[in-house]
């Protein structure tokens, strides 16, 4: 093993912890609401980690059976199409939950966005600490 092998092992554990956090946060997105990749990253304690959230959801790193269809980009645009079995599935799932799309195909975040506050972030932080992640 090289001298950096311990470092990369640690980095792998840190990534796994982040993916577990993504799972916990995504499981709490209410039906009929959407969250942004950036919002999830922030609630996971990693501001600026929107792309890592997308990677986690798109590659199944946070596990199966997550409501990933409720995650959109910061403009309310459906940007995770590659993670779904067929084009249009994410939109259909959201429409089945009562979400109405604007004419240009985006979700109105003011109307359908999951409203989280500092108290929510602190509750997630406590949960992550209890779980050691």
N, C-alpha and C positions, 0 to 999 in steps of 0.2 A: 504494500500500500504506500502511496505517496504521502508526503508530509501534509497535504491539504485534505486528505480523505476524511478526517474528523470534521473539518469545516463543512464539507459538502453533505455529510451525514446530518449535521445540525441543520443545515439549510433545508434539507428534505423534511425534517421534522417540523420546522417552522412553516413550510408550505402546507403540510398536512393539517396543522393546527388552523391555518387560515381557511382551508377548505371545509373543515368542520364548523368553523364560525359561519361561513357562507351558508351552509346547510341550515344551521340553527336560525339564522336571520330569515332566510327565504321561507322556511316553514311557517313563519309568523305573518307573512304578507296576507292580509285578509282577502277573501273572495270578493271579486268586484272592484279590486284596487290594483294599481301597478306601482312598482318601485323602480328606481333607476339603478344602473350598475354602480354609479358613484355613491348613491345613498346607501346601498348595501355595503360597499367598501368602508364608508365612514362608520356605519354601525358595527362593522367588524373591527374597528380600531385601526384601519389602514386608509386614511384619506389619500386620494389620488390613485387608489388601487382598482379603479373601474375595469381596466383591461384584464386584470387578474381575476376579477369576479366573472367576467365574460368567458375567460378561458376555463375557469372552474366549471361553470354551468355547461358550456359548449362541449367539453370533453368528459363530462360525467365525473369529475374529480370530487364533487361534493355528494356523490351518491345518486341513486335513482329515485324516482317518484317524488321529485321536488316540483313545486309550482313555478318552474322556470318560465312558463308562458306569461307570468305576471311581471317579468323584468323587461324594461325597455331602456332606450338610451335617454340621455338628458333632455332631448327635445320631444320625447314621447313617441319616437319612431321605433317600430319593430325592427330590431337589428340582429336578432338571434336566429334567423331563418334556417341557417345551416344546421342548427342543433335539433331541428324537428324533422319528423319522418317525411313530410311533404310540404311544399310551399302552401302557405295560407293556413296551416294548422294553428299557429300561434294566434292569429287573428280570430279564427273560429272559436277557439277555446275562450278567448277574452269576451267575444260577443255572447257566448253561452252564459257568461257570468254577468251580463248586463252592460258591458262597456260598449259605448257607441263611439265610432271613429269619426273624426273630422273628414271633410271632403278630400283633403290631401293625404289621408290615410294615417294620420298620427292620432295619438291618444291625448286628450286634454288633461295635462297633469294637474291643473288646478281643480278640475272636477273629479278625476279618478285616481289621483296620486295618493299613495299611502302617506298620511301625515304622521311623521314621527317627531318627537321632541327630545330634549336633553334627558328627560326622565327615562325614556325608552333606551337611549344609548347607555345610560348608567345601569339599567337593569340587565342589558346584554353583557355589559362589562363584568358585572357581578357573576352572572351565569358562566362566562368564560373563565373567570378566576376559580370558581368552584370546580369546574371541569379540568382545570390545569391547562387550559389552551389560551 
